[in-house]
Amino acid sequence: MAVTETLERPAARLLPALQLGPITVDTPVVLAPMAGITNTAFRRLCREYGGGLYVNEMVTARALVERRPESLRIIKHEPDEVPRSVQLYSVDPVTTGRAVRMLVEEDRADHIDLNFGCPVPKVTRKGGGSALPWKTRLFESIVATAVREASRANIPVTVKMRKGIDEDHLTYLDAGRIARDCGVAAVALHGRTTRQHYSGTADWSAIAALREALPDVPVLGNGDIWSAEDALAMVEQTGVDGVVVGRGCQGRPWLFGDLQAAFEGREDRFRPGVATVCRTLLRHAQLLIPYFDGDERKAMQDIRKHVSWYFKGYPVGSALRTQLVTVESYAQLEDLLGQLDPTIGYPGPDAEGPRGRAGSPKKVHLPQDWLESRELNEEQRQIIAAAEVDTSGG
């Protein structure tokens, strides 16, 4: 793998290890849970490049309690994957408790993260994800229940959230304090509102404000970390105890190698040429086959979405790109990648920066009269109860 030369001077660690209850994360970097992305295949790739805490895809508490096959697949970890980190989505304290109890009693997790950051309309219109912290008592009940059940096995619980619904309805400071008082091991903040979705710029000043408001619990920052240098800048500007990386690592699992080097005070960085990108993409596709129980076609359908991320900035012609995103078999993928010139080097800045579509601010879909009170009314209670069923994955 192509890397720049490592400097000879002694390295000085930028941050101490991240402590989450009994878990020590030597490199204070967390892979953000991303639906359809952070499965065992992608997590393995990332782990091979660098240290950190690698969280699986979000799983709904209801689907987990009902033991739906896809949910059980999502929470599977490889034997050498330690700590095992599971992210739960829930809108109901009782279901939350049952799901956490299941994870504890069946020894399926070492760390549990609660999702209060999802901005997707099908989630927020039912009062879930980033809409939920607005209802403070409901938020507190879910977090407290999860912490209580997880504590039976000394499993740390963390919370990931956004600033709030929009700039007029910010929740992150209240939610951060409530989570701390409930006994969470850390709070992660994405510096955007629900309305922003992934548009605009992440507000690192809000992350700094949360760090200042919660001096007695680790605070992690999330948003616009596209490089190791961005992570260093966030730490310097906000004082966070670690960073959470999402879209920045799509098609770039080696980013975790860069992040580990940066936090260890080293300046070496991965600068992969086409040959390395092709090898990594092939390995990713290969790892997906056992994840999908040997279904090669399903694995190739899954790898298609990663192609544009892996080859961002690289001179891959449009005809070949089109073939790659319709690939049907591993042999076909191997053949298509073999058509690329392996001597092409790293393209520089064109391969860096934001991945995927940032989009624009979006209308926030919420239950009726959601913003009129921080407490649930009877109609909203019924919506919340139904949400556990309606948003459960397969």
N, C-alpha and C positions, 0 to 999 in steps of 0.2 A: 504494500500500500504506500502511496506517495505521501510523505510527510516532509515538512520543512525540518531543517537540522535543529536538534535539541541544543539549547545553550548549555555551556559547561558550568555556569555559575550556580551556586546552591539555590534551590528553590525555597520560597517562603510561602506557607499556606495562607491563602487570603481569608478563609473562614474555618472555624473549627468544625468538627463533624456535627451533623444534625442528630439530636437525641429525641426520639419519639418513644417515650416510655422506656421499655427494655431494649428497644431497637436502636442501634447506632448506625447511621448512614454516613460513612466516611466522606463521600463526595456529596455535599448538600444540594443535590439536584434531583428533581422528581419528574418522571415522565407523566404528563397529564393523560388521564383516560380519554381516549377518543374512540367513539363508536365506529366499528368496522375497521379500525386501524391497529389498536394496541392489543392484538391477540398474542398468543404465545410465540408465533413466528417472528413478529416484529420486535417483541420484547427481547427475544434471544439475540437478534441482530444488535440491538442497542446495548445490551449487556456485554456483548463481546468487544465493544469498542470502549466502554467506560463505565465508571461506577455511578451509583445513584439508587433511587427507589423507583421501581418500575410497576406502575399501577395498571391493572387490566381494564378492559372496556367496562363501561357502566352497566350494571345489571339491576333490574327493577326488583324490589323486595318481594312484591307479590308473585312475580314469575319464579323467583327463587324458592319461595315457600311452597309453591305448587309443583316444584321440581320439574319445570319445563326443560326439555332436552337442550335447547339452545342456551338457556341460562346456566345450566350445569356445565356446558362446554366453555362458556365465557369465564367461569371461575376456576377452571382447571389450570394448574401450574405444573411446570416441568419439575422433575425431582431435584434438580440443582438450583431451582429458582427460590432464593431466600433473601429477604423475607417475602412471603406471599401476600400480595396487596390486592384487596378487593374494593371496588367502589360501588356503593349502593345508592340507588335512587328510591326515594319513598316520600309519600305525602301523609302517611298515617302512622302514628306512634305504635299502635298494636302490631301492625304488619312489620314495622321496623324491628320491633323487639323479637318477633318470631324469626325473622330472617337472620338477625345477628345471633340469636340463640342457636340456630341451625349451623351457622358458620363455626361457632364456638364448640358445640357438642360434637360435631363431625370433624373437627380439626381441619378446616378448609382455608383458614386465613391466619396471618400473623399481624396484619394491619388492616383496618377498615377506614375508608374515606367516605364521607357523605356528600352527595352532589346537590349543591344549591346554586349551581352556576349555569345550568343548561338554559339557553335562550330560545330554543326551538318552539314555535307556536303551538304544536300539538301537546307540548308539555306545559307551557305557561298558561294556556287557555283553561287548563284544569287546575291551575293554582300551584303547579309543581316547579321544580328547578329554581331558576333565579327569581321567580315570582313569590316563592314561599316565605322567605325571610321577612316580607312585609307583615305577615301575620305572626307577631312575635311569640305569642303563647304556643301556637302550633309548632313553630320552629324550635322553641325551647323544649317542648315535650319530645319531639323526635330525637333531638341531639341527646337529651338526658337519658332517654330510654336506650339508645344505642350504646352510650358510655356505660350505663349500668350493666347491661347484658354482656358487653365485651370485657368488662373488668373481672368477670368470673374467671377468665383465663389470662388476665393481665395483657389483653390485646389493646393497643392504643387506637383511639379513634381521632380522625382529623376531619376538618370541614373545608370544603372548597366552595367559594361563592363569588358573586360579582358585587360591584359598587351598590347596585340597587336597580330599580325598574327603569328610572330615567333620572335626570339631574334634579327633578323636583321631588323625587321619592327615593332618596338614598337610604340604604339599610346597613351598610357594611360596618359602621362603628357600633351600632346597637347589637347587631348579630355577632360581631366579634367578641364583645363583652359577654353576651349571653353564652356563647360557645365556651369561652374561657371558664365562666362560672360553673358550667356543666361538667368541666373536667376534661376537655379535649386536649390532645397532645400537641396540636398545632392548628393554625388557621392559615389557609391559602386564599389570596385575593387576586382575582383577575381584574385589572384596572379598567374595566369597561362596564357600562350599564347594559341591561337587557335590550334597550332600544338600539344601542350601538351595534349589537350583534358582534360582528368582527370588523366593523368599519372604523375609520378614523384612527386615532392614536390612543394607546393605552395610557391611562392617567397614573403615572408612577407617583405623583404627589399624594394620591389617595392611599397608595400602598405605604408610603412613608408615614402618613397620618395614622394608619392602623398600627404600624410598628410602634409608634410613639404611645398610642392608646393602650397597647397590650405589652407592657415591658416584662411581664412574667410568664409569657407563653411564646414559643417560636412562631414567627410570622414568615410566610413564604410569598414571594411575588411572582405574578404570572401576567404575561402580555407583552408582545413585541420583542421576544428574545429570539433573534434570528441567528445569532452568532455568540461565541464565547465572550467577545468584547461587549456585546449587549448585556450579557449576564453580569460582567464585572461592573458595567456602568450602573445597572440596577442596584447592585449591592452598595456601591459607593453613594448613590443618590438617595436610597431609601433606608439603608441600614438593616435590610432583611436578613434572616438567618439562612436562607436558601432560596432557590428559584424553581419554578415549575415551567416546564417546556412542553408546548403542544405542537402547533402547526410548524414551528421552526425546524422540527426534526423529520418532517414528512419527506421521504426520499433522501434523507441524510442521517442515517443511524450513526454515522461517524461524528455527528455533532456532540455526542456524549463523550467521545474521546477528547474533543476540543475543550469541552466544559471541565472535564477532570484535570486536564493539563492547566487550564486557566486558574482553577481553584487551588491547584498545587503550586502555583507561581511559575509555571513553565510557559514558554512561548511557542512550542511546536504545535502545529495545526495540520489537520488532514486536508490535502489538496488533491483529491482523486482525479485521475484521468479517466478516459472512456473505458479502458480495460478493467479498472477497479469497479467502476459503476456497473458495468455489465456483470462482473462476477458476483457483486452484491445483490443485484436484482435477481439473478438466477438462483442464488442461495435463498433469497426471500421466497421466491416461488416454490422452491423445493421444500422449504420448511412448512409452507402452507398446506401441502398435500396431506401429511399426517394429521394436521390440525383439522382438516375436513374429512377425517376418517378414510383417507385414501382416494377421495373423489378428486381426481386430477382436473377435471373440467371446472369444477366449482372453485378449485384453487386458482386456476388461470383466470376465471372471471373476477376473482378477488384482486389478483395482482394488477389487472388492467388500470385500476384507478391510481396506482402508484407510479405508472410509467412517466407521466408528465412531471411529477415531482423529482424523480431520479434524474431526468434528463433536462431539467430547467437550466437554460444557458448553454447547453451542449449542442453542437451542430448536427442534429439529427433531422433529416429531411422530413417534410410533411407526409410523404407517401409512406415512409417507414413507420413514422409515429402512428399513422392510421392503422397500419397492420398490427402494430404492437398492442394497441388498445382494443383489438378484436381477437386477440390470440386465443386459441382453443386448446392447445396442448403444450406440455413442457418442451417437447422436441421442436415444435414450431417456434416457441419463444427462443430456444437456443439457436435455431437456424437464423432467425431474424436478427438477433444480437450479433451473430457472427458476420453480418454484412457491414458492421460498423468498423471504422479504422481504429484499431486498438492503440495506435501511437498518438492519438489526439490527447493532449494534456488538459489540465484544469483550465477552464475558461475565465476564471477570475470572478469579478463582481457580478457578472451575468448569472452565475450559478448560486448567488447568495441572495439575501433579503427575503421578503415575504413569500410565502408559498400559498397556493390556492387563491380563491377569490375572496377579497375583503368585503365586497358588496357595499351597501349603503345603509344608513340607519333605517330601521324597519318599524312599522306600527307594532306595538306590543299587544298581543292578544291575551286578555285576562278574563276571569269569570266576571259576571255582571256585578257592578258596585264594589269590586275588589279593593279599590283605593279609598273608599269612603271611611274605612275604619281599619285599625291594626288588629282587630279581633274578627273572628269568623261569625257570620250570621247563619241562620238555620239552612238557608238555601245553599250557601257556600259549603257548609258541612256535608251536604248531600253530594255536591260536585266533587269535593275532596274524596269522599268515600268511593265514588265511581271512578275517580282518576287512577286509583290503584289497579283497577281492572283495565281501563281503556288504554293506558299507556304502557302496559306490560309488553315486553318483547316476546317473540315466539318461543 
